[in-house]
Amino acid sequence: MILNFDNVLLFIEPKTDKSNEPVDDEMTLFIEKLLNDAIANKSKTMGVVLQNGSWYEGVSTKGWHTCRCKQTSSPHNYEIYKGIYTNSLAAHYLRSHRNEIPEVELHKVRNLMQKVSNNL
C-alpha cells in the first residue's frame, strides 16, 4: 500500500495482472459512481493527496500512474465525499485487483458506503 490514512482510499500498487473475473458488485459500483461524479465536477474536487494524507486542492500530480495491467490513471486525485480522497484508478482496483486490496482498505470503503447511506 502506498498511503494508509483514514481519509484516503485505495492508494495501492497491485503486483499481479488483472483478474480474469472482474468484480462488479455494490462496492465497485459505489466507488465508481462517487469517482465519476467527482471527475465530472473536477473544478471542485480535483487535487493531490500528499504523503502525509493531507489534501492540496486544485493541482495535478507531476504525471500519472500506470497499473501493472497497463490501466493508466489521470494526473489528479479526487475528493469523492466530504474529506475522503482517492485516485482515478480506485474503481479499477476494486473491479480488477480485488484480491490484492488489503482488508483495511475494503473496510474503509464499507464504512464510507454506510456513512453515505446514513446521510441520504
C-alpha positions in Angstrom: 0.0 0.0 0.0 1.3 3.4 -0.9 -0.8 5.5 1.6 -2.8 4.4 4.6 -4.8 7.2 6.2 -8.4 7.1 7.3 -9.4 9.7 4.8 -7.5 8.2 1.8 -8.9 5.2 -0.1 -7.2 2.6 -2.4 -3.8 4.1 -2.8 -2.3 0.7 -3.7 0.0 -0.8 -6.2 -1.2 -4.2 -7.5 1.6 -6.7 -8.0 -0.2 -9.1 -10.4 -2.1 -8.8 -13.7 -5.8 -8.0 -13.5 -8.3 -10.7 -12.6 -9.9 -12.8 -15.3 -13.1 -12.4 -13.3 -13.9 -8.7 -12.7 -15.9 -7.9 -9.5 -18.8 -5.7 -10.4 -20.5 -5.7 -7.0 -22.1 -3.0 -4.9 -18.8 -1.8 -3.6 -17.2 -1.4 -7.0 -20.3 0.4 -8.4 -20.5 2.7 -5.4 -16.9 3.9 -5.7 -17.3 4.2 -9.5 -20.3 6.4 -9.1 -18.6 8.7 -6.5 -15.5 8.8 -8.6 -17.4 9.6 -11.8 -19.3 12.4 -10.0 -16.1 13.8 -8.7 -14.4 13.7 -12.1 -17.4 15.4 -13.7 -17.1 18.2 -11.1 -13.3 18.3 -11.1 -13.1 22.0 -10.6 -14.5 21.5 -7.1 -13.0 18.1 -6.3 -9.6 17.8 -8.0 -6.3 18.0 -6.2 -3.5 15.9 -4.8 -3.2 13.8 -1.7 0.2 14.5 -0.1 2.4 11.8 1.5 1.1 12.8 5.0 -2.5 12.3 3.9 -3.4 16.0 3.6 -5.2 17.4 0.6 -3.9 20.1 -1.7 -6.8 21.3 -3.7 -6.8 22.4 -7.4 -3.5 21.0 -8.5 -2.3 18.0 -10.5 0.4 15.4 -9.8 3.6 15.5 -11.8 2.3 12.8 -14.1 0.2 9.6 -14.0 0.4 6.1 -12.6 0.2 3.0 -14.8 -1.2 -0.1 -13.1 0.6 -3.4 -13.6 -2.1 -4.3 -16.1 -1.4 -1.1 -18.1 -4.5 0.8 -17.0 -3.5 4.5 -16.7 -4.6 7.0 -14.1 -5.3 10.7 -14.5 -2.8 13.2 -13.1 -5.3 14.1 -10.3 -6.7 12.7 -7.1 -10.3 13.4 -6.2 -12.4 14.2 -3.2 -15.2 11.7 -3.6 -17.1 12.5 -0.4 -16.6 15.2 2.3 -12.9 14.9 3.2 -12.5 11.4 1.6 -9.9 11.2 -1.2 -9.0 8.6 -3.8 -7.2 8.3 -7.2 -8.7 7.7 -10.6 -7.9 4.0 -10.5 -10.0 3.3 -7.4 -12.9 1.6 -9.2 -10.4 -0.3 -11.4 -8.6 -1.7 -8.4 -11.9 -2.9 -6.9 -13.0 -4.4 -10.1 -9.8 -5.9 -11.4 -7.5 -6.4 -8.5 -9.9 -7.1 -5.6 -7.8 -10.0 -4.3 -4.8 -7.6 -3.7 -6.7 -4.9 -1.8 -5.8 -5.0 1.9 -8.8 -5.7 4.2 -8.2 -2.3 5.9 -9.0 -0.6 2.5 -12.1 -2.7 1.9 -13.2 -1.8 5.5 -12.8 1.9 4.7 -14.9 1.5 1.6 -17.6 -0.3 3.5 -17.6 2.4 6.2 -18.0 5.1 3.5 -20.9 3.2 2.0 -22.6 3.1 5.4 -21.8 6.8 6.0 -23.2 7.9 2.7 -26.4 5.8 3.0 -27.0 7.2 6.5 -26.9 10.7 5.1 -29.4 10.2 2.3 
